[in-house]
C-alpha cells in the first residue's frame, strides 16, 4: 500500500472504469435485445397510462399528469438495465467460488475497484440503452422532460447518482453470499418487495400515504423515483440531495459490511 | 408436439416410423423415464428445504406485488377502459397461473440457461441419450418452484371472481381451467421456440423474454387499451389474448369490443394447438440444424 502513490491508485481505478466501459460495448446482441425489450414494455405501459388518463381526462392524479406518467414509463425503461444489471450475480458468485479472495490481495481498495469497474459498465449502458428509448419516446410522445441545458444536465446527474446507489444496493446484497451460499433464494424473496417499493411497478406517487412515506424514506427512492422526479421537475433539489445522502450512507454501509464479511471469511480449498 | 416428446424421436432421421404397437410401448417406457428424471430433480431441489420453500414463495410474491400495483393504480383512476380493479385482477390471475404452469416445464429452456448447456457441449450428451432431447431437457430441469406462482394466480382468480360477482358454475370453471392450460401451453411453446432459436444462435438472446414474460404482462390489462398492431399480434400470431382476455370476457359476462367478441373463446384451444405445433416444428428444425459447439 505504502509504495503505491495516490496518483497511481487513481490511474488504476480509471483503467478499471475504462475496462468496464469496453466490456459492455462488446455485447452488441445483448444491447439490441435489451433495447427491444425496453421498447415492448414501454409501449405496453404507454398504452396503459393513455387509457387511465383518458378516464380522468386532463387531471393530475396525485400530482402526476399524463406527460409526467409517460415520462415515468420511459424512465423506468431507461433505468431498468442500470439498476437490475445483468451482471448482478458476478460478485456473490465470486464470493461463493472463492475467487473473491484474489481481489483482497490486489493493491488498492476492493470496494473502490469494483465501483470503478461497474460504473464503467453502467455508464456505457446509460449512454446507449437508457438514452435511446428516452430520446425516441421524447420525440414521439408528450413527455415532461426538461428543455433547458441545466435541466437536462440535472437529469443526467441524477441518473448517474442512481446508478451509484444501485451499485451499492447490489453490492450490499452481494455480501449476503459471505453468510449464506443460497443467496439466490434470499434475493428472490427480497426482490419483489424492492421491485414494488422502488417504484418499478407503479409510481410511488400513487401509493397510499404510509407506503409512500416508506418508499420515499428508503434508499430505493434514489434508484428510480428520484431521477423521475428530477425529470418531471418535482422537488428537484430535494431529490438530488437525497441521492447524494444515500450514495454516502450506502457507501459507508457497504464498507462496514465488507470488513465484517472479511473478518469471518473462510477460504476453502488449497 | 407429442411426437417430439417420444423417446428416440431425435434419433430417427431415416425411414418410416415404427408400427403403432411399438410406438405405444415406446411412449409408456418414455413416460416412466421422464417421471423418474423429474422425481430425481425434485428430490435434489427438496434437499435444501429452506431454500426450496423460499424460492417457491418468491415466485408467488412477484404476482402479489403485481396485483397490489394493479389494484392501487386502477383504484386511483376508478376504472381502466371500463374495467374495475377486481376485473383486471382476474386477467392478472389467469395469466399468472398459466405462466407459472408453463414455466414449471419451460423455464430452463430460457436463453440464459439453455445457451450455457449448448455452449458447454452438454447438449451433445443429451443428443446421444435414447430419449427425446426436449423430453430430457424438460424432465431433468422441471422447476417446481413456479407452482408458487400458480397458487397465487389461482387465489387471485378466486378473489377477483368473488369481488366481480362471478358465480362459479361448471362451464365457467371449465373456461377458467382452459384459459390457464392454454396460457401455460403458449408459455411453454414460446420457451421451446426460444430453445430452438438458441440452437441456431448459440449465444442466447433475451428477445424471447418479450414473449414469455411480455405476452403475459400485456395480458394483465384489458385488450381495449392497445392499438390495432399490438392487438393483432397477440390475437393472431402469439394468441395470448385468446388464452387470457377472451376467457375472462366469458367469465365476466362481457361481450367484448368490436372485432374481439367473447365468442372467440371457441377458437382458443385450436389456436393454442396450432401455435404449439409451430413450436414443435421449430424445435425439430433447430435440432436438425444443430452441429455442436466444438470440443
Interface residues (C-beta under 8 A of the other chain):
Chain A: X29 X30 X33 X34 X36 X37 X40 X41 X43 X44 X47 X48 X50 X51 X52 X53 X55 X56 X61 X62 X182 X184 X185 X186 X188 X189 X191 X192 X193 X195 X196 X201 X202 X206 X207 X208
Chain B: X48 X50 X51 X54 X55 X57 X58 X59 X61 X62 X64 X65 X66 X68 X69 X72 X73 X74 X76 X77 X78 X79 X80 X81 X201 X203 X205 X206 X207 X209 X210 X214 X217 X218 X221 X224 X225 X226 X227 X230
